[in-house]
Amino acid sequence: MRSTFLFCVLIFTCSLVFGQGYNKFDAEGKRHGKWRKRYENTDQIRYEGSFDHGKEVGEFKFYKPSSGTSPTATKIFSKDHDTVIVKYFTKKGKVISEGKMIGKNREGLWKYYHNDSNKVMMTEHYLAGKLHGEQLTYFDNGQLTEKNAYVEGKREGKRIMYSEDGIKIKEFTYENDQLHGMTKYYDTKGELIIEGNYKRDRKDSIWNYYENGKLSEQKLFPLSRSGANN
């Protein structure tokens, strides 16, 4: 009986000491040391990490109500700069995406992965939270499926799409996030079948259509009123 009582006291004391190690403030009322926050009226942890006089430092783990003990995201903070290393996870602990953030904005290279796999599905670049630079998308066999270019969040330049065999099947040209310039379509063998120009998201001028490598038809855009009714 006495041993049982002593054991209970020991457990209670350990729990009390453990609890006292979290959620403290410094003399100025700033969070300092280890912190752990739970969802309201539950035992489920919402996040846990450490503060250094009000500033996040080191690794923070974030949880969803249904995630149990597996974090759905981690963020690694530094004392010396504002760049944060971020990772998002599936319920099984597989990385979904990873990259860097400054404040609420994504910055630099971000990687995204195929479901339950460590194979890269897409890479893209950010500048102050906006897509800026090359965006590449891959099939799960590693073959490039799409290539895009962005400038401050808007498509700019070539957009090219490929088959799983690496054959180019579509090519578009963008300016200021609008289709503007030459567009080409290819068949599964890589032979050109359609080509023409866009002007501010609308087909413009002469479009050529090919069969077996030879020009078979031409259309002039924009279509005339009579042509549009045919």
DOGUKOL-209292 format. One record per atom (N, C-alpha, C, O): x negated, y negated, z. Coordinates in steps of 0.001 Angstrom, whole numbers, plus 500000, padded with zeros to 6 digits. Layout:
XYZ/...
END
This chain:
499166501204500000/500000500000500000/499137498753500000/499373497795499264/498093498808500885/497194497662500990/496442497437499681/496277496300499240/495982498543499054/495236498430497788/496122497847496686/495664497060495857/497397498245496690/498332497708495692/498507496210495880/498554495450494913/498604495791497158/498768494363497463/497538493577497011/497661492511496408/496353494110497306/495112493431496912/494992493326495402/494529492315494874/495421494397494699/495377494401493239/496278493312492677/495884492606491749/497473493165493220/498421492143492753/497878490738493000/498014489841492168/497254490572494178/496656489262494487/495553488931493495/495439487796493032/494734489942493169/493640489739492222/494171489335490855/493652488401490242/495195490023490370/495788489705489074/496356488295489078/496170487540488124/497048487945490153/497640486605490260/496557485531490252/496692484500489595/495476485791490997/494385484825491078/493715484633489731/493418483505489337/493473485735489017/492856485660487680/493733484894486713/493251484092485913/495028485151486797/495965484467485913/495980482976486201/496060482148485293/495900482651487502/495922481245487887/494668480536487397/494742479428486867/493522481175487573/492260480586487106/492268480429485600/491847479404485065/492754481457484923/492822481419483458/493710480279482998/493363479546482072/494858480132483648/495791479081483256/495234477699483502/495494476761482748/494431477582484616/493870476280484933/492781475855483959/492382474691483953/492293476782483133/491236476453482182/491741475790480929/490940475412480074/493044475635480788/493631475086479570/494371473775479864/494767473479480991/494532473007478771/495410471830478766/495043470794479831/495876470374480634/493777470401479810/493323469376480737/493041468058480018/492901468015478796/492961466999480797/492682465664480264/491419465107480928/491059465504482036/490757464185480233/489618463504480853/490111462305481662/491317462111481813/489196461513482175/489554460388483041/490359459317482315/491062458525482943/490249459298480967/490984458305480172/492308458844479641/492982458190478846/492672460044480090/493944460627479666/493891461296478306/494931461564477704/492679461570477811/492528462227476515/492372463734476708/491809464188477704/492872464490475753/492741465940475831/491261466314475844/490461465780475075/490919467235476727/489517467610476847/489405469062477295/490049469480478258/488579469821476583/488419471240476879/489390472089476073/489926471644475058/489610473309476532/490470474247475819/491936473850475950/492419473479477020/492625473945474807/494067473646474805/494820474780474128/494358475402473172/495992475009474671/496881476034474096/498312475534474229/498777475237475330/499005475444473100/500392474982473124/501303476084472625/500989476776471656/502453476246473304/503414477278472933/504664476654472325/504958475478472540/505389477460471566/506679477011471058/507638476847472237/507581477596473212/508498475874472128/509394475537473232/510256476730473651/510864477404472819/510289476965474935/511110478027475551/510718479433475104/511537480352475140/509453479600474680/508968480931474300/507547481114474820/506909480163475272/507062482360474748/505669482654475093/504771482655473858/503566482882473961/505368482398472681/504607482426471439/503698481196471335/504152480056471444/502413481455471124/501452480358470986/501674479647469657/501836480286468617/501679478335469704/501794477516468487/500416477196467927/500189477317466723/499494476785468799/498106476590468390/497204476695469610/497656476569470748/495924476927469355/494927476942470418/493588476490469854/493221476821468727/492871475724470669/491584475195470255/491009474318471338/491514474298472461/489952473589471011/489275472768472003/489195471308471565/489075470993470381/489265470431472565/489130468989472343/487886468478473058/487493468999474102/487282467464472486/486167466777473125/486564465312473293/486385464495472389/487099465004474451/487566463649474740/488525463132473648/488352462042473102/489527463952473361/490582463553472430/490369463959471000/491291463840470192/489170464443470643/488894464833469258/488789466344469145/488116466991469948/489465466910468132/489380468349467908/487950468734467531/487300468049466742/487472469833468103/486135470336467779/486197471854467648/486965472519468343/485381472387466750/485342473831466571/486585474373465891/487274473656465166/486864475645466132/487961476331465441/489282476203466194/489357476427467402/490319475837465443/491693475857465944/492440476964465204/492247477169464006/493297477674465942/494136478714465345/495594478300465455/496040477809466492/496330478506464366/497738478123464317/498581479361464040/498190480243463276/499759479405464685/500626480570464590/502046480140464231/502484479037464556/502748481039463554/504179480857463320/504939481699464338/504391482652464890/506211481346464590/506969482101465609/506980483605465372/507042484381466326/506922484020464125/507008485452463808/505647486098463566/505579487273463205/504557485345463762/503243485878463395/502577486681464504/501560487333464269/503135486643465703/502553487416466789/501178486898467170/500995485698467376/500202487812467266/498855487431467684/497935487105466515/496767486778466723/498448487190465286/497631486904464107/497846485467463651/498981485085463368/496800484665463571/496978483278463128/497369483212461657/496925484026460848/498196482243461326/498560482023459922/497678480963459279/497699480785458061/496900480258460102/495968479261459579/494881479002460616/495105479133461819/493706478636460130/492632478181461009/492059476889460439/492026476679459227/491611476038461345/490938474801460944/489683474650461786/489715474821463005/488578474329461127/487322474131461831/486956472649461760/486745472095460680/486885472027462926/486610470592463036/485149470366463426/484518471218464051/484629469200463045/483256468836463373/483224467548464198/484072466672464029/482249467445465080/482062466206465837/481535465078464957/481777463899465219/480809465464463906/480024464488463157/480731463869461961/480315462816461477/481801464508461473/482508463967460311/483970464392460358/484375465191461203/484754463840459433/486208464074459442/486646465201458520/487839465491458429/485707465841457835/486057466939456933/486389468196457737/485634468593458625/487523468816457417/487993470003458131/488019471191457173/488527471077456057/487479472322457599/487503473550456798/488776474315457147/489020474623458314/489591474622456128/490925475187456350/491067476538455658/490583476732454543/491736477467456334/492095478750455734/493536479094456101/493979478849457223/494267479671455129/495623480166455373/495623481680455178/494932482205454306/496421482381456015/496396483837456023/497789484446455852/498802483810456143/497815485690455375/499040486475455370/499230487070456771/498363486930457633/500372487735456988/500619488385458273/499610489496458535/499366489863459685/499022490032457457/498047491107457600/496633490573457797/495690491351457945/496482489262457799/495169488671458031/494352488420456780/493185488039456869/494955488629455600/494254488367454350/494294486866454043/495299486198454284/493188486354453511/493139484934453184/494016484654451960/493892485317450931/494903483664452087/495744483223450968/495045482126450187/494983482158448958/494520481157450919/493828480035450284/492852479437451276/492975479642452484/491880478695450761/490895478061451620/490286476854450924/490169476813449700/489901475874451732/489310474669451186/489042473671452296/488950474040453467/488916472401451923/488620471347452890/489693470268452853/490347470050451834/489855469603453987/490795468493454087/490140467336454832/489295467531455705/490549466139454467/490205464947455229/491534464300455601/492253463809454731/491857464297456881/493188463874457293/494216464861456769/494090466065456990/495225464368456081/496250465230455498/495993465525454028/496819466162453376/494860465073453496/494569465213452072/493581466341451799/492573466482452492/493881467134450789/492919468132450342/491758467429449639/491927466377449023/490578468037449749/489387467405449204/488437468473448666/488210469495449314/487884468230447474/486906469153446922/487525470441446407/488685470474445997/486721471505446438/487132472799445880/488099473533446794/487866473639447998/489197474047446215/490129474940446902/490218476241446119/490199476249444889/490315477348446864/490452478671446248/491741479328446716/492134479190447875/492401480047445802/493627480778446093/493413482222445637/492743482474444635/493993483173446389/493722484581446133/494993485342445760/496097484986446173/494806486407444962/495931487285444632/496442487964445900/495701488119446871/497707488365445885/498331488987447055/497543490188447555/497177491080446789/497290490186448874/496597491303449536/495309491691448818/494996492873448673/494571490682448373/493348490938447626/492346489827447911/492721488712448274/491062490151447740/490032489124447859/489640488569446494/488655487841446369/490430488927445459/490160488427444116/490753487029443942/491902486780444307/489967486140443390/490396484754443209/491487484673442144/491326485194441041/492593484019442480/493689483794441537/493563482425440867/493893482265439692/493077481431441639/492965480085441080/491940479271441859/491798479427443072/491234478407441153/490387477406441786/490794476042441248/491139475900440074/490748475050442115/491061473694441683/490314472703442555/489840473043443639/490214471473442070/489453470442442769/490368469267443104/491274468920442345/490104468668444261/490910467544444731/490040466331445031/488871466449445398/490640465183444865/490033463920445258/491101463110445983/492088462690445378/490898462892447282/491857462143448099/493274462693447977/494237461932447893/493397464030447968/494698464681447944/495304464880446575/496400465429446464/494612464443445513/495138464592444157/494233465518443346/493011465503443492/494866466327442483/494087467184441606/493164466326440747/493591465356440121/491876466712440734/490906465905439994/489764466820439565/488960467258440388/489705467099438282/488694468015437775/489326469248437156/490490469228436753/488563470304437084/488992471518436381/489802472433437295/489448472652438453/490895472960436751/491715473951437437/491679475228436603/492006475214435416/491278476334437234/491144477609436539/492031478650437201/492047478766438427/492775479412436392/493665480459436897/493248481790436279/492889481849435103/493298482865437082/492786484166436644/493836485273436797/494654485252437716/493790486239435870/494527487488436060/493855488259437191/492731487942437582/494553489284437723/493951490048438818/492782490913438366/492072491482439195/492576491018437034/491402491734436534/490183490817436402/489126491245435938/490338489548436814/489241488594436771/489165487784435492/488377486843435393/489986488148434507/489984487427433239/490678486069433378/491743485971433987/490079485046432822/490665483706432846/491980483699432078/492036484173430943/493041483164432687/494331483088432015/494715481664431617/495444481461430646/494215480665432380/494573479285432034/493507478321432532/492946478493433614/493243477310431725/492281476266432072/492949474911431902/493504474616430844/492894474090432942/493479472751432906/492445471726433359/491470472056434035/492681470482432971/491840469382433441/492743468291434002/493767467952433409/492352467744435157/493143466703435815/492271465483436133/491072465593436387/492912464343436108/492286463102436555/493272462408437498/494332461949437071/492918462339438760/493737461696439791/495194462180439761/496131461382439793/495355463496439700/496679464102439801/497423464267438497/498529464807438488/496849463816437391/497532463904436105/496711464730435119/495483464655435088/497431465528434307/496737466297433279/496075465351432279/496660464361431841/494832465696431936/494079464847431013/493118465736430236/492218466343430817/493310465814428912/492437466648428103/493085467975427730/494304468059427583/492269469007427579/492736470291427064/493359471167428145/492887471224429280/494435471848427756/495011472930428536/494989474159427642/495603474161426576/494288475203428067/494116476394427230/494593477619427995/494302477778429181/495340478495427294/495866479713427902/495339480929427154/495178480897425934/495067482019427906/494448483211427339/495268484456427673/496029484474428641/495101485481426866/495705486780427156/494816487538428124/493709487094428429/495292488685428613/494495489493429545/493246490049428880/492322490497429559/493218490020427545/492042490482426814/491065489351426516/490053489562425848/491365488148427012/490461487029426799/490661486290425497/489811485493425099/491786486544424817/492058485887423538/492849484604423781/493842484605424509/492409483532423179/493121482261423319/494455482342422592/494507482702421416/495549482001423304/496874482106422692/497590480752422590/498491480592421767/497193479778423422/497814478455423350/496771477392423687/495885477602424516/496903476252423024/496008475128423307/496797473827423206/497374473516422164/496812473083424287/497533471807424325/496561470676424637/495484470899425189/496956469468424278/496161468287424593/497030467301425371/498154467000424970/496498466804426484/497247465874427336/496527464533427455/495301464437427403/497353463512427616/496840462187427940/497795461552428946/498988461404428682/497255461184430093/498070460565431142/499282461426431500/500388460914431674/499061462743431608/500070463721432022/501163463949430984/502224464476431319/500930463567429749/501886463809428668/501202464563427533/500010464391427279/501995465414426847/501472466055425646/501185464976424610/502076464236424192/499916464906424207/499529463847423272/498267464299422539/497168464297423093/498461464690421269/497340465206420495/497625466589419950/498770467042419958/496596467256419479/496744468529418782/497191469659419715/496708469795420839/498135470467419204/498607471666419880/498483472838418917/498778472714417728/498038473991419449/497865475169418602/498393476416419314/498241476571420525/499022477308418523/499490478600419020/498823479705418203/498632479580416993/498471480799418903/497797481920418247/498553483211418542/499272483305419537/498387484194417680/499004485495417950/498084486308418855/497038485819419284/498477487557419147/497731488381420098/496349488787419585/495520489293420341/496112488559418284/494795488857417714/493907487613417648/492746487682417245/494480486472418053/493713485234418024/493814484474416722/493057483532416486/494757484883415862/494952484195414583/495898483012414772/496918483124415453/495555481894414173/496377480690414275/497730480903413598/497789481363412457/498834480564414310/500164480718413714/500930479389413650/501788479215412785/500627478457414555/501296477147414538/500291476087414980/499495476315415891/500336474915414322/499529473788414778/500221472480414428/500862472358413384/500079471518415309/500677470218415063/500361469256416193/499739469626417189/500794468030416027/500496466984416999/501706466622417859/502853466688417417/501410466238419095/502394465606419968/502028464135420140/500857463756420134/503045463343420288/502845461946420609/503762461611421780/504983461556421631/503161461390422946/503912461083424161/505042462081424409/506201461700424569/504681463365424439/505597464468424773/506576464828423660/507487465624423885/506413464268422478/507293464611421360/506482465050420146/505422464499419849/507009466059419453/506336466496418230/506265465354417234/507219464594417068/505113465245416568/504895464094415688/504143464521414430/503246465364414480/504524463926413308/503849464133412029/504061465562411517/505071466190411835/503125466069410738/503297467362410052/502838468516410951/501737468502411502/503725469521411079/503385470755411773/503248471870410752/504067472001409842/502202472672410912/501922473773409985/502228475122410633/501940475336411810/502811476018409856/503164477363410307/502491478375409388/502527478226408166/501877479406409971/501074480350409204/501591481774409356/502144482142410393/501405482553408327/501662483993408342/500496484694407667/500123484363406542/499927485665408370/498790486422407839/497645485507407408/496966485749406410/497455484441408203/496345483550407928/496579482526406841/495685481742406524/497794482522406254/498075481584405168/499220480644405556/500142481027406277/499141479434405071/500178478444405342/501492478899404719/501566479152403517/502534479000405551/503818479472405041/504897478396405070/505862478473404309/504749477391405935/505788476369406065/505202475119406706/504249475182407483/505792473986406361/505438472723407000/506708471983407406/507710471999406691/506644471330408578/507773470524409031/507267469146409427/506186469001409998/508067468148409114/507715466778409458/508510466333410676/509735466449410697/507831465834411674/508465465349412904/508136463871413095/507077463408412673/509043463132413730/510357463594414207/511294463900413056/511222463293411987/512190464873413306/513120465265412274/514079464133411947/514457463350412819/514471464056410669/515477463063410291/516816463448410876/517001464594411284/517762462509410927/519096462796411470/519757463933410713/520397464794411317/519605463943409376/520221464990408567/519533466324408798/520179467372408825/518187466277408969/517454467508409215/517772468106410565/517786469325410733/518030467225411536/518341467717412875/519670468407412940/519904469216413838/520573468101411982/521904468694411982/521944470003411205/522955470706411236/520872470339410514/520887471542409702/520528472775410520/520494473883409985/
END
